[in-house]
Amino acid sequence: MISRMTTLTSRPQDITIDRTVGVMRITWLDGHISNFALRWLRANCPCATCREERREAILAAAEPLRLTSTPAPSTEIVDAEFVGHYAIRLTWSDGHATGIFPFASLRTSCPCAECNPDGAPPLVLD
């Protein structure tokens, strides 16, 4: 059974995506506010494809530098939708829409100094 405190800390009351400043703001049921940079959300996309790309980048760091002509992933959100009562799915301008961001993970990764004085941890451990 989920405790009332867990529900208050990991359930959003309000979510606002301000595309002009590149921030997703979540006001949690307990009143805490988290501001996630869209660039950070894209870099920490929890989908299997992005996780594998991050793993490959870590492995490739030991190899000689290779340049590619592929564009960088978009950090502009064009749509968002709830996934049940536990997550949000973001659609980026480059069409990427497979990342499901669980609210509990977002709350744990809150970038504010009160929650994470050493900086936001990764959304998922690769």
N, CA, C and O atoms as a MOPAC input file, in Angstrom:
PM7 MOZYME 1SCF
protein

 N      0.83400 1    -1.17800 1     0.00000 1
 C      0.00000 1     0.00000 1     0.00000 1
 C      0.88600 1     1.25100 1     0.00000 1
 O      1.87500 1     1.31100 1     0.73000 1
 N      0.53400 1     2.23900 1    -0.81100 1
 C      1.29800 1     3.47000 1    -0.92000 1
 C      0.87300 1     4.40600 1     0.20800 1
 O     -0.31800 1     4.61300 1     0.44000 1
 N      1.84800 1     4.96200 1     0.89700 1
 C      1.53800 1     5.87000 1     1.99500 1
 C      1.05200 1     7.22000 1     1.46700 1
 O      1.30900 1     7.58400 1     0.31900 1
 N      0.35200 1     7.94500 1     2.31900 1
 C     -0.14400 1     9.27200 1     1.94600 1
 C      1.02200 1    10.20800 1     1.65200 1
 O      0.92400 1    11.02100 1     0.73300 1
 N      2.12600 1    10.12200 1     2.40200 1
 C      3.28000 1    10.99000 1     2.17600 1
 C      3.89600 1    10.71400 1     0.80300 1
 O      4.25800 1    11.64900 1     0.09000 1
 N      4.01600 1     9.44100 1     0.43000 1
 C      4.54700 1     9.10800 1    -0.89500 1
 C      3.65500 1     9.69100 1    -1.97200 1
 O      4.15200 1    10.21700 1    -2.96800 1
 N      2.34800 1     9.60600 1    -1.79000 1
 C      1.41600 1    10.15900 1    -2.76100 1
 C      1.58500 1    11.67000 1    -2.86200 1
 O      1.57500 1    12.22100 1    -3.96300 1
 N      1.73800 1    12.34100 1    -1.73400 1
 C      1.88500 1    13.79300 1    -1.74500 1
 C      3.18200 1    14.23900 1    -2.39700 1
 O      3.21300 1    15.27400 1    -3.06300 1
 N      4.24500 1    13.48300 1    -2.21700 1
 C      5.53100 1    13.91500 1    -2.75100 1
 C      5.75300 1    13.50000 1    -4.19400 1
 O      6.56600 1    14.11900 1    -4.88000 1
 N      5.06500 1    12.47900 1    -4.68100 1
 C      5.34500 1    12.01800 1    -6.04100 1
 C      4.15700 1    12.16600 1    -6.99900 1
 O      4.17200 1    11.59400 1    -8.08900 1
 N      3.15200 1    12.91000 1    -6.61300 1
 C      2.02300 1    13.17600 1    -7.50500 1
 C      1.97800 1    14.66900 1    -7.81300 1
 O      2.04300 1    15.49000 1    -6.89800 1
 N      1.86900 1    15.02700 1    -9.07500 1
 C      1.83000 1    16.45100 1    -9.41800 1
 C      0.44900 1    17.05900 1    -9.18000 1
 O     -0.58300 1    16.41300 1    -9.36100 1
 N      0.47100 1    18.30400 1    -8.77400 1
 C     -0.76200 1    19.08000 1    -8.67500 1
 C     -0.94600 1    19.85700 1    -9.97400 1
 O     -2.06300 1    20.04300 1   -10.45500 1
 N      0.18700 1    20.30900 1   -10.53300 1
 C      0.15200 1    21.12600 1   -11.73800 1
 C      1.45700 1    20.92900 1   -12.50200 1
 O      2.52900 1    20.83300 1   -11.90300 1
 N      1.35900 1    20.86900 1   -13.82900 1
 C      2.54700 1    20.78800 1   -14.68300 1
 C      2.41800 1    21.86200 1   -15.75300 1
 O      1.40100 1    21.95900 1   -16.43900 1
 N      3.47000 1    22.66900 1   -15.88300 1
 C      3.50800 1    23.71600 1   -16.89800 1
 C      4.79800 1    23.57000 1   -17.68700 1
 O      5.87700 1    23.44500 1   -17.10900 1
 N      4.68400 1    23.58400 1   -18.98900 1
 C      5.87400 1    23.54200 1   -19.84800 1
 C      6.01100 1    24.90800 1   -20.50000 1
 O      5.18400 1    25.29700 1   -21.32400 1
 N      7.05700 1    25.63200 1   -20.12900 1
 C      7.33100 1    26.95300 1   -20.68600 1
 C      8.39500 1    26.78400 1   -21.76200 1
 O      9.59100 1    26.71900 1   -21.47900 1
 N      7.93300 1    26.71500 1   -22.98800 1
 C      8.85500 1    26.46400 1   -24.10600 1
 C      9.77200 1    27.64800 1   -24.37600 1
 O     10.86900 1    27.46900 1   -24.90500 1
 N      9.33900 1    28.86100 1   -24.02100 1
 C     10.18500 1    30.02700 1   -24.30200 1
 C     11.43400 1    30.04200 1   -23.43900 1
 O     12.48200 1    30.50200 1   -23.89400 1
 N     11.35600 1    29.55100 1   -22.20300 1
 C     12.54400 1    29.50100 1   -21.34400 1
 C     13.11500 1    28.09400 1   -21.21900 1
 O     14.15800 1    27.89900 1   -20.59600 1
 N     12.42300 1    27.10000 1   -21.81800 1
 C     12.94200 1    25.73800 1   -21.82800 1
 C     12.86700 1    25.03500 1   -20.49000 1
 O     13.82600 1    24.38600 1   -20.07300 1
 N     11.71900 1    25.16000 1   -19.80200 1
 C     11.56900 1    24.56300 1   -18.48000 1
 C     10.20400 1    23.89600 1   -18.32800 1
 O      9.18600 1    24.42700 1   -18.77200 1
 N     10.20000 1    22.71400 1   -17.68800 1
 C      8.96400 1    22.08300 1   -17.26300 1
 C      8.87300 1    22.26200 1   -15.74800 1
 O      9.74800 1    21.81400 1   -15.00700 1
 N      7.82000 1    22.91400 1   -15.30400 1
 C      7.63000 1    23.20900 1   -13.87400 1
 C      6.54500 1    22.28700 1   -13.32900 1
 O      5.43300 1    22.23600 1   -13.85500 1
 N      6.88500 1    21.56000 1   -12.26600 1
 C      5.91200 1    20.68400 1   -11.61000 1
 C      5.69500 1    21.19700 1   -10.19100 1
 O      6.64000 1    21.35300 1    -9.41700 1
 N      4.43800 1    21.45300 1    -9.86900 1
 C      4.05500 1    21.73800 1    -8.49500 1
 C      3.46700 1    20.44100 1    -7.95100 1
 O      2.46500 1    19.94000 1    -8.46300 1
 N      4.09600 1    19.90300 1    -6.91300 1
 C      3.68500 1    18.62400 1    -6.33700 1
 C      2.56000 1    18.84400 1    -5.32800 1
 O      2.35700 1    19.95900 1    -4.84600 1
 N      1.83400 1    17.77600 1    -5.01500 1
 C      0.71700 1    17.87200 1    -4.07500 1
 C      1.13300 1    18.40400 1    -2.71000 1
 O      0.31500 1    19.00200 1    -2.01100 1
 N      2.38400 1    18.20000 1    -2.31700 1
 C      2.84700 1    18.71500 1    -1.02700 1
 C      3.28600 1    20.18300 1    -1.10700 1
 O      3.75600 1    20.74300 1    -0.11700 1
 N      3.13400 1    20.80900 1    -2.29100 1
 C      3.48100 1    22.21700 1    -2.46900 1
 C      4.88100 1    22.47200 1    -2.99000 1
 O      5.19400 1    23.59500 1    -3.38300 1
 N      5.73400 1    21.45300 1    -3.00200 1
 C      7.10200 1    21.62800 1    -3.50500 1
 C      7.05200 1    21.89600 1    -5.01300 1
 O      6.18600 1    21.37300 1    -5.71400 1
 N      7.98200 1    22.70800 1    -5.49900 1
 C      8.05500 1    23.03100 1    -6.92900 1
 C      9.38900 1    22.56200 1    -7.48600 1
 O     10.44600 1    22.83500 1    -6.91600 1
 N      9.32800 1    21.85200 1    -8.60800 1
 C     10.52700 1    21.38500 1    -9.31900 1
 C     10.54700 1    22.02100 1   -10.69400 1
 O      9.53600 1    22.01800 1   -11.39700 1
 N     11.69100 1    22.56800 1   -11.08400 1
 C     11.87300 1    23.15000 1   -12.41500 1
 C     12.91200 1    22.32500 1   -13.16700 1
 O     14.09400 1    22.33700 1   -12.82500 1
 N     12.45900 1    21.61100 1   -14.19300 1
 C     13.34000 1    20.75400 1   -14.98300 1
 C     13.64700 1    21.43000 1   -16.31700 1
 O     12.73700 1    21.77700 1   -17.06900 1
 N     14.92900 1    21.61300 1   -16.60200 1
 C     15.32700 1    22.14300 1   -17.90800 1
 C     14.96500 1    21.10800 1   -18.97500 1
 O     15.21800 1    19.91500 1   -18.80700 1
 N     14.37500 1    21.57600 1   -20.06500 1
 C     14.00600 1    20.64900 1   -21.14100 1
 C     15.23900 1    19.94400 1   -21.69000 1
 O     15.16800 1    18.77700 1   -22.07700 1
 N     16.36400 1    20.64200 1   -21.72500 1
 C     17.62000 1    20.04500 1   -22.19200 1
 C     17.99600 1    18.86200 1   -21.29100 1
 O     18.44500 1    17.83000 1   -21.79000 1
 N     17.81600 1    19.00000 1   -19.96100 1
 C     18.11700 1    17.91600 1   -19.01700 1
 C     17.14900 1    16.75500 1   -19.22400 1
 O     17.55800 1    15.59400 1   -19.20100 1
 N     15.86600 1    17.06200 1   -19.42700 1
 C     14.88300 1    15.99300 1   -19.64100 1
 C     15.23600 1    15.17700 1   -20.88100 1
 O     15.17100 1    13.94800 1   -20.85900 1
 N     15.61000 1    15.86200 1   -21.96600 1
 C     15.95600 1    15.12300 1   -23.18800 1
 C     17.23400 1    14.31100 1   -22.98400 1
 O     17.32800 1    13.17500 1   -23.45100 1
 N     18.20600 1    14.87900 1   -22.29900 1
 C     19.46100 1    14.16100 1   -22.05600 1
 C     19.25300 1    12.95600 1   -21.14500 1
 O     20.05700 1    12.02400 1   -21.16200 1
 N     18.19400 1    12.96300 1   -20.35800 1
 C     17.90300 1    11.87600 1   -19.42900 1
 C     16.66700 1    11.08100 1   -19.83800 1
 O     16.04500 1    10.42800 1   -19.00100 1
 N     16.31200 1    11.13100 1   -21.10700 1
 C     15.13600 1    10.39200 1   -21.59200 1
 C     15.25000 1     8.92900 1   -21.15800 1
 O     16.27400 1     8.29000 1   -21.39800 1
 N     14.20100 1     8.39500 1   -20.51800 1
 C     14.28200 1     7.03000 1   -19.99900 1
 C     13.94900 1     5.92500 1   -20.99600 1
 O     13.90700 1     4.75700 1   -20.61000 1
 N     13.71000 1     6.25400 1   -22.26800 1
 C     13.34800 1     5.19400 1   -23.22200 1
 C     14.55300 1     4.28600 1   -23.49300 1
 O     15.70000 1     4.67500 1   -23.27300 1
 N     14.27600 1     3.09600 1   -23.96400 1
 C     15.32700 1     2.09800 1   -24.20500 1
 C     16.34700 1     2.58800 1   -25.24000 1
 O     17.54500 1     2.35500 1   -25.07900 1
 N     15.89300 1     3.25500 1   -26.28400 1
 C     16.80100 1     3.74000 1   -27.32600 1
 C     17.78500 1     4.75600 1   -26.77400 1
 O     18.98600 1     4.66100 1   -27.02600 1
 N     17.28600 1     5.72200 1   -26.02800 1
 C     18.17000 1     6.75600 1   -25.46100 1
 C     19.11600 1     6.16600 1   -24.42400 1
 O     20.28300 1     6.55200 1   -24.35400 1
 N     18.61800 1     5.23700 1   -23.62400 1
 C     19.49500 1     4.59900 1   -22.62900 1
 C     20.63400 1     3.85700 1   -23.31900 1
 O     21.77900 1     3.91700 1   -22.87100 1
 N     20.32200 1     3.15700 1   -24.40700 1
 C     21.35900 1     2.43000 1   -25.14700 1
 C     22.34600 1     3.40400 1   -25.77800 1
 O     23.54900 1     3.14300 1   -25.77400 1
 N     21.86500 1     4.52200 1   -26.32000 1
 C     22.76000 1     5.52800 1   -26.90000 1
 C     23.70400 1     6.10600 1   -25.83900 1
 O     24.87400 1     6.35700 1   -26.12600 1
 N     23.20300 1     6.31700 1   -24.62000 1
 C     24.07300 1     6.81800 1   -23.54900 1
 C     25.12800 1     5.78400 1   -23.17900 1
 O     26.28400 1     6.13300 1   -22.94200 1
 N     24.73500 1     4.50800 1   -23.12800 1
 C     25.70600 1     3.44100 1   -22.83400 1
 C     26.78200 1     3.38300 1   -23.91400 1
 O     27.96700 1     3.26200 1   -23.60300 1
 N     26.37700 1     3.46600 1   -25.17500 1
 C     27.34100 1     3.42300 1   -26.28500 1
 C     28.27600 1     4.62700 1   -26.24700 1
 O     29.46100 1     4.50400 1   -26.55800 1
 N     27.74500 1     5.79700 1   -25.86600 1
 C     28.58400 1     6.99800 1   -25.78500 1
 C     29.65300 1     6.83800 1   -24.71100 1
 O     30.78700 1     7.28500 1   -24.88700 1
 N     29.29700 1     6.20500 1   -23.60500 1
 C     30.27300 1     5.96800 1   -22.53700 1
 C     31.36600 1     5.03000 1   -23.03500 1
 O     32.54800 1     5.26000 1   -22.77800 1
 N     30.97800 1     3.97900 1   -23.74400 1
 C     31.96300 1     3.03200 1   -24.28200 1
 C     32.83100 1     3.68800 1   -25.34700 1
 O     34.03000 1     3.42000 1   -25.42900 1
 N     32.22300 1     4.55000 1   -26.16500 1
 C     32.95900 1     5.20200 1   -27.25000 1
 C     33.92200 1     6.26300 1   -26.74300 1
 O     34.82700 1     6.67200 1   -27.47000 1
 N     33.74500 1     6.71300 1   -25.51400 1
 C     34.62600 1     7.74900 1   -24.96200 1
 C     36.07300 1     7.28200 1   -24.90800 1
 O     36.98800 1     8.10600 1   -24.92500 1
 N     36.29200 1     5.98200 1   -24.84400 1
 C     37.64600 1     5.44500 1   -24.79400 1
 C     38.24300 1     5.29100 1   -26.19400 1
 O     39.43600 1     5.01800 1   -26.33400 1
 N     37.42800 1     5.46200 1   -27.21500 1
 C     37.87900 1     5.30800 1   -28.60500 1
 C     38.22700 1     6.67200 1   -29.19800 1
 O     37.90600 1     7.70700 1   -28.61400 1
 N     38.87900 1     6.67400 1   -30.35100 1
 C     39.18100 1     7.95000 1   -31.01800 1
 C     37.89200 1     8.71000 1   -31.34900 1
 O     36.84300 1     8.10000 1   -31.55600 1
 N     37.97500 1    10.03200 1   -31.39500 1
 C     36.83100 1    10.88200 1   -31.68500 1
 C     36.32800 1    10.63100 1   -33.10000 1
 O     37.10800 1    10.60000 1   -34.05200 1
 N     35.03100 1    10.45500 1   -33.22600 1
 C     34.39400 1    10.27800 1   -34.53600 1
 C     33.35000 1    11.36500 1   -34.70000 1
 O     32.54200 1    11.58900 1   -33.79900 1
 N     33.35500 1    12.02400 1   -35.80900 1
 C     32.37900 1    13.06800 1   -36.09200 1
 C     31.24000 1    12.48100 1   -36.89800 1
 O     31.45200 1    11.64500 1   -37.77700 1
 N     30.03200 1    12.92100 1   -36.59600 1
 C     28.86100 1    12.47500 1   -37.35400 1
 C     28.12700 1    13.69800 1   -37.86900 1
 O     28.27100 1    14.79600 1   -37.33100 1
 N     27.35100 1    13.50300 1   -38.89700 1
 C     26.60200 1    14.61500 1   -39.47100 1
 C     25.13800 1    14.58900 1   -39.03500 1
 O     24.32800 1    15.35500 1   -39.55500 1
 N     24.79600 1    13.73200 1   -38.10400 1
 C     23.41500 1    13.68600 1   -37.63800 1
 C     23.14400 1    14.84800 1   -36.70200 1
 O     24.01700 1    15.24200 1   -35.92900 1
 N     21.93800 1    15.40100 1   -36.76700 1
 C     21.63400 1    16.53400 1   -35.89400 1
 C     21.50900 1    16.09100 1   -34.43500 1
 O     21.20000 1    14.93700 1   -34.14000 1
 N     21.75500 1    17.03500 1   -33.54400 1
 C     21.59800 1    16.75900 1   -32.11200 1
 C     20.11500 1    16.55200 1   -31.80800 1
 O     19.26200 1    17.10200 1   -32.50400 1
 N     19.80000 1    15.76800 1   -30.78200 1
 C     18.39300 1    15.57600 1   -30.42400 1
 C     17.72900 1    16.90500 1   -30.06600 1
 O     18.35600 1    17.78900 1   -29.48400 1
 N     16.47500 1    17.02700 1   -30.41900 1
 C     15.72400 1    18.24200 1   -30.14000 1
 C     15.49300 1    18.41500 1   -28.64300 1
 O     15.32900 1    17.43900 1   -27.91100 1
 N     15.48100 1    19.65800 1   -28.20200 1
 C     15.12700 1    19.95800 1   -26.81100 1
 C     13.85100 1    20.80000 1   -26.76800 1
 O     13.55300 1    21.44100 1   -25.76100 1
 N     13.10700 1    20.78900 1   -27.86600 1
 C     11.85000 1    21.53000 1   -27.93600 1
 C     10.67800 1    20.55800 1   -27.85500 1
 O     10.58400 1    19.62100 1   -28.64800 1
 N      9.79400 1    20.78300 1   -26.90200 1
 C      8.62600 1    19.92000 1   -26.72700 1
 C      7.46500 1    20.46000 1   -27.55500 1
 O      7.16000 1    21.65200 1   -27.51900 1
 N      6.81600 1    19.55300 1   -28.31100 1
 C      5.65000 1    19.95800 1   -29.09500 1
 C      4.35000 1    19.40900 1   -28.51500 1
 O      3.27100 1    19.89400 1   -28.85400 1
 N      4.44000 1    18.40300 1   -27.64300 1
 C      3.23700 1    17.83600 1   -27.04700 1
 C      3.61300 1    17.07700 1   -25.77700 1
 O      4.75700 1    16.66100 1   -25.59500 1
 N      2.63000 1    16.91100 1   -24.91400 1
 C      2.82000 1    16.14200 1   -23.69000 1
 C      1.49100 1    15.49500 1   -23.33500 1
 O      0.42500 1    16.05900 1   -23.58200 1
 N      1.56800 1    14.29900 1   -22.74900 1
 C      0.33500 1    13.62100 1   -22.32900 1
 C      0.61000 1    12.78100 1   -21.09600 1
 O      1.71700 1    12.28200 1   -20.89600 1
 N     -0.41800 1    12.63600 1   -20.27600 1
 C     -0.29300 1    11.79200 1   -19.09300 1
 C     -0.31300 1    10.33000 1   -19.50700 1
 O     -0.99800 1     9.94900 1   -20.45700 1
 N      0.44200 1     9.52100 1   -18.78800 1
 C      0.42700 1     8.07200 1   -18.95100 1
 C     -0.14300 1     7.54100 1   -17.63800 1
 O      0.55600 1     7.45700 1   -16.62800 1
 N     -1.41100 1     7.18700 1   -17.67200 1
 C     -2.07900 1     6.78100 1   -16.44400 1
 C     -1.99200 1     7.89100 1   -15.42400 1
 O     -2.08900 1     9.07000 1   -15.76300 1
 N     -1.80800 1     7.51300 1   -14.17100 1
 C     -1.65100 1     8.48600 1   -13.08800 1
 C     -0.22800 1     8.49500 1   -12.56800 1
 O      0.03500 1     9.02000 1   -11.48600 1
 N      0.70500 1     7.91200 1   -13.33900 1
 C      2.05000 1     7.74800 1   -12.80200 1
 C      3.15700 1     8.42000 1   -13.60500 1
 O      4.29800 1     8.45200 1   -13.14400 1
 N      2.86700 1     8.95600 1   -14.78400 1
 C      3.95400 1     9.45400 1   -15.62800 1
 C      3.44700 1    10.45800 1   -16.65600 1
 O      2.24600 1    10.66900 1   -16.81900 1
 N      4.41800 1    11.07200 1   -17.34600 1
 C      4.13300 1    11.96300 1   -18.45900 1
 C      4.99700 1    11.53800 1   -19.64400 1
 O      6.16200 1    11.17500 1   -19.47800 1
 N      4.41500 1    11.58700 1   -20.83500 1
 C      5.16300 1    11.29300 1   -22.06800 1
 C      5.33500 1    12.62200 1   -22.81100 1
 O      4.37100 1    13.35800 1   -23.02000 1
 N      6.55800 1    12.90800 1   -23.19700 1
 C      6.86700 1    14.13800 1   -23.90800 1
 C      7.14400 1    13.82500 1   -25.36700 1
 O      7.80600 1    12.83500 1   -25.67800 1
 N      6.64400 1    14.65800 1   -26.25600 1
 C      6.93000 1    14.53900 1   -27.68800 1
 C      7.80400 1    15.71600 1   -28.07800 1
 O      7.43200 1    16.87300 1   -27.88300 1
 N      8.96400 1    15.41000 1   -28.62900 1
 C      9.94700 1    16.41500 1   -29.00800 1
 C      9.76200 1    16.78800 1   -30.47300 1
 O      9.17300 1    16.02100 1   -31.23500 1
 N     10.25500 1    17.94700 1   -30.87200 1
 C     10.03800 1    18.43300 1   -32.23800 1
 C     10.67400 1    17.55600 1   -33.31100 1
 O     10.30100 1    17.64800 1   -34.48100 1
 N     11.62900 1    16.70600 1   -32.93200 1
 C     12.21900 1    15.78700 1   -33.91800 1
 C     11.42400 1    14.48500 1   -34.02200 1
 O     11.85500 1    13.55200 1   -34.69900 1
 N     10.25700 1    14.41200 1   -33.35200 1
 C      9.38900 1    13.24000 1   -33.44700 1
 C      9.59500 1    12.20900 1   -32.35100 1
 O      8.80100 1    11.27500 1   -32.23400 1
 N     10.62600 1    12.35200 1   -31.55800 1
 C     10.89800 1    11.38600 1   -30.49000 1
 C      9.79200 1    11.47300 1   -29.43500 1
 O      9.51900 1    12.55100 1   -28.90700 1
 N      9.15200 1    10.33100 1   -29.12900 1
 C      8.03400 1    10.34700 1   -28.18000 1
 C      7.92300 1     9.04300 1   -27.40000 1
 O      6.83900 1     8.70000 1   -26.92700 1
 N      9.01600 1     8.31600 1   -27.25800 1
 C      8.93300 1     7.02300 1   -26.57900 1
 C      9.34200 1     7.07200 1   -25.11900 1
 O      9.21500 1     6.07200 1   -24.41100 1
 N      9.82800 1     8.20900 1   -24.65500 1
 C     10.23300 1     8.32400 1   -23.25600 1
 C      9.04400 1     8.58200 1   -22.34700 1
 O      8.29500 1     9.53700 1   -22.55400 1
 N      8.87100 1     7.74600 1   -21.35600 1
 C      7.83100 1     7.92400 1   -20.34800 1
 C      8.54400 1     8.30100 1   -19.05300 1
 O      9.36200 1     7.53800 1   -18.53800 1
 N      8.22600 1     9.48600 1   -18.53300 1
 C      8.88600 1    10.03800 1   -17.35700 1
 C      8.01600 1     9.80800 1   -16.12300 1
 O      7.05700 1    10.55000 1   -15.90900 1
 N      8.32600 1     8.79400 1   -15.30300 1
 C      7.52600 1     8.53500 1   -14.09500 1
 C      7.64400 1     9.68800 1   -13.10300 1
 O      8.72900 1    10.22700 1   -12.88500 1
 N      6.51000 1    10.05700 1   -12.50700 1
 C      6.51100 1    11.15400 1   -11.54600 1
 C      7.42600 1    10.87100 1   -10.36200 1
 O      8.12000 1    11.77300 1    -9.89300 1
 N      7.44000 1     9.63600 1    -9.87300 1
 C      8.30100 1     9.30400 1    -8.72500 1
 C      9.77300 1     9.53500 1    -9.07100 1
 O     10.53300 1    10.02500 1    -8.23700 1
 N     10.17700 1     9.18800 1   -10.28400 1
 C     11.56600 1     9.40700 1   -10.70800 1
 C     11.86900 1    10.88700 1   -10.85500 1
 O     12.95000 1    11.34500 1   -10.48500 1
 N     10.91700 1    11.63500 1   -11.39400 1
 C     11.11800 1    13.07100 1   -11.52800 1
 C     11.26700 1    13.71800 1   -10.15000 1
 O     12.12900 1    14.57600 1    -9.95900 1
 N     10.44400 1    13.31900 1    -9.20400 1
 C     10.54200 1    13.92100 1    -7.86500 1
 C     11.89100 1    13.59500 1    -7.23400 1
 O     12.51000 1    14.46200 1    -6.61700 1
 N     12.34700 1    12.36600 1    -7.37900 1
 C     13.64600 1    11.97300 1    -6.83600 1
 C     14.77800 1    12.76700 1    -7.48200 1
 O     15.78900 1    13.04800 1    -6.83900 1
 N     14.60700 1    13.12800 1    -8.75200 1
 C     15.63800 1    13.85600 1    -9.49400 1
 C     15.43200 1    15.36800 1    -9.48300 1
 O     16.03800 1    16.08200 1   -10.28100 1
 N     14.58900 1    15.85300 1    -8.59200 1
 C     14.34100 1    17.30000 1    -8.51300 1
 C     15.67300 1    18.04600 1    -8.47100 1
 O     16.53200 1    17.72800 1    -7.65000 1
 N     15.85500 1    19.04200 1    -9.35300 1
 C     17.14600 1    19.72800 1    -9.42000 1
 C     17.36100 1    20.82700 1    -8.38200 1
 O     18.41100 1    21.46900 1    -8.38600 1
 N     16.40100 1    21.05900 1    -7.50000 1
 C     16.58700 1    22.15100 1    -6.53700 1
 C     17.63000 1    21.77400 1    -5.48200 1
 O     17.87000 1    20.59600 1    -5.21500 1
 N     18.24000 1    22.79600 1    -4.89300 1
 C     19.30000 1    22.58700 1    -3.90200 1
 C     18.78700 1    21.91500 1    -2.63800 1
 O     19.54100 1    21.22000 1    -1.95700 1
 N     17.52300 1    22.11100 1    -2.31900 1
 C     16.94400 1    21.47800 1    -1.13300 1
 C     16.87400 1    19.95900 1    -1.30700 1
 O     17.20900 1    19.21000 1    -0.38900 1
 N     16.44300 1    19.51100 1    -2.47200 1
 C     16.29700 1    18.07200 1    -2.72900 1
 C     17.61800 1    17.39500 1    -3.06100 1
 O     17.89600 1    16.29600 1    -2.58100 1
 N     18.42100 1    18.04400 1    -3.87500 1
 C     19.68200 1    17.46300 1    -4.34200 1
 C     20.77500 1    18.53600 1    -4.33500 1
 O     21.05500 1    19.14300 1    -5.36800 1
 N     21.39500 1    18.76900 1    -3.17000 1
 C     22.38900 1    19.83600 1    -3.06100 1
 C     23.57800 1    19.69400 1    -4.00600 1
 O     24.22400 1    20.68500 1    -4.34500 1
 N     23.86600 1    18.47000 1    -4.43100 1
 C     25.00700 1    18.25300 1    -5.34800 1
 C     24.58100 1    18.24400 1    -6.81600 1
 O     25.38000 1    17.88400 1    -7.68100 1
 N     23.35900 1    18.62700 1    -7.11000 1
 C     22.84800 1    18.61800 1    -8.47500 1
 C     21.93200 1    17.44200 1    -8.70900 1
 O     21.97200 1    16.44800 1    -7.98400 1
 N     21.11600 1    17.56400 1    -9.71800 1
 C     20.13100 1    16.52300 1   -10.02300 1
 C     20.82200 1    15.22400 1   -10.43500 1
 O     21.71500 1    15.24100 1   -11.28300 1
 N     20.42000 1    14.10400 1    -9.84500 1
 C     20.96100 1    12.82300 1   -10.27300 1
 C     20.31800 1    12.42100 1   -11.60200 1
 O     19.30800 1    13.00800 1   -11.98700 1
 N     20.86400 1    11.45900 1   -12.29500 1
 C     20.22000 1    10.99800 1   -13.53800 1
 C     18.81800 1    10.48500 1   -13.23200 1
 O     18.54700 1     9.99800 1   -12.13500 1
 N     17.94300 1    10.60100 1   -14.20400 1
 C     16.57700 1    10.12400 1   -14.04200 1
 C     16.54900 1     8.61200 1   -13.87900 1
 O     15.81000 1     8.08400 1   -13.04700 1
 N     17.34800 1     7.92500 1   -14.66800 1
 C     17.50200 1     6.47900 1   -14.55500 1
 C     18.99300 1     6.17200 1   -14.59700 1
 O     19.76600 1     6.89300 1   -15.22700 1
 N     19.38700 1     5.11200 1   -13.93200 1
 C     20.78300 1     4.69700 1   -13.99100 1
 C     20.98200 1     3.80200 1   -15.19700 1
 O     20.31800 1     2.77500 1   -15.33500 1
 N     21.89400 1     4.19300 1   -16.06600 1
 C     22.15700 1     3.39700 1   -17.26400 1
 C     23.17600 1     2.39700 1   -16.89500 1
 O     23.58100 1     1.59000 1   -17.73200 1

